[in-house]
């Protein structure tokens, strides 16, 4: 009887199986205002999908879109200040 088995690589810790580095955690913290604003926009859009959108829903969506744009602008402005290796 012949057994057919698959050849598997040795199971070791891969690059993706590790904890985030301090730099990665800083990047997540840096992007968190944008992420929160986008979640708020998504929540407003989901609420509007559930029923016929009214004026309050439209305002909520517009307000959430403005928050996303403001958060992205603030992140972009902060990124230009914090370029590593550039400056005095």
TAWOQUI-V523090 format. One record per residue. N is the residue number from 1. PSI is psi in degrees with one decimal (none if undefined). D_FIRST is the distance of its C-alpha to the first C-alpha in whole Angstrom. Layout:
n=N psi=PSI d_first=D_FIRST
n=N psi=PSI d_first=D_FIRST
//
This chain:
n=1 psi=135.0 d_first=0
n=2 psi=126.3 d_first=4
n=3 psi=133.7 d_first=7
n=4 psi=119.6 d_first=10
n=5 psi=155.2 d_first=13
n=6 psi=147.8 d_first=16
n=7 psi=122.2 d_first=19
n=8 psi=147.1 d_first=22
n=9 psi=158.0 d_first=25
n=10 psi=136.0 d_first=26
n=11 psi=110.0 d_first=28
n=12 psi=168.4 d_first=32
n=13 psi=123.5 d_first=35
n=14 psi=170.9 d_first=36
n=15 psi=-32.3 d_first=39
n=16 psi=-7.5 d_first=39
n=17 psi=26.9 d_first=38
n=18 psi=168.6 d_first=42
n=19 psi=154.5 d_first=45
n=20 psi=146.9 d_first=48
n=21 psi=170.9 d_first=50
n=22 psi=-37.5 d_first=54
n=23 psi=-39.4 d_first=54
n=24 psi=-39.2 d_first=52
n=25 psi=-36.9 d_first=54
n=26 psi=-39.2 d_first=57
n=27 psi=-39.0 d_first=56
n=28 psi=-44.8 d_first=55
n=29 psi=-35.6 d_first=58
n=30 psi=-37.9 d_first=60
n=31 psi=-5.8 d_first=58
n=32 psi=-40.5 d_first=59
n=33 psi=-37.7 d_first=62
n=34 psi=-42.0 d_first=61
n=35 psi=-44.7 d_first=57
n=36 psi=-41.6 d_first=60
n=37 psi=-39.8 d_first=62
n=38 psi=-35.6 d_first=59
n=39 psi=-40.5 d_first=58
n=40 psi=-40.4 d_first=61
n=41 psi=-43.7 d_first=62
n=42 psi=-41.5 d_first=58
n=43 psi=-42.6 d_first=59
n=44 psi=-38.9 d_first=63
n=45 psi=-37.2 d_first=61
n=46 psi=-41.1 d_first=59
n=47 psi=-40.8 d_first=62
n=48 psi=-28.3 d_first=63
n=49 psi=-28.1 d_first=60
n=50 psi=-21.1 d_first=61
n=51 psi=179.8 d_first=64
n=52 psi=120.9 d_first=67
n=53 psi=135.5 d_first=68
n=54 psi=-173.7 d_first=71
n=55 psi=-36.8 d_first=74
n=56 psi=-41.6 d_first=72
n=57 psi=-42.5 d_first=69
n=58 psi=-42.0 d_first=70
n=59 psi=-42.5 d_first=72
n=60 psi=-43.2 d_first=69
n=61 psi=-44.2 d_first=67
n=62 psi=-43.6 d_first=69
n=63 psi=-42.0 d_first=70
n=64 psi=-38.6 d_first=66
n=65 psi=-41.3 d_first=66
n=66 psi=-37.4 d_first=69
n=67 psi=-40.2 d_first=67
n=68 psi=-46.8 d_first=64
n=69 psi=-41.6 d_first=66
n=70 psi=-40.3 d_first=68
n=71 psi=-40.3 d_first=65
n=72 psi=-40.3 d_first=64
n=73 psi=-44.7 d_first=67
n=74 psi=-39.8 d_first=68
n=75 psi=-40.2 d_first=64
n=76 psi=-41.4 d_first=65
n=77 psi=-38.2 d_first=68
n=78 psi=-34.3 d_first=67
n=79 psi=-34.1 d_first=64
n=80 psi=-24.2 d_first=67
n=81 psi=-35.3 d_first=69
n=82 psi=40.2 d_first=66
n=83 psi=117.4 d_first=64
n=84 psi=140.4 d_first=63
n=85 psi=0.4 d_first=64
n=86 psi=141.4 d_first=67
n=87 psi=-177.0 d_first=71
n=88 psi=none d_first=73
//
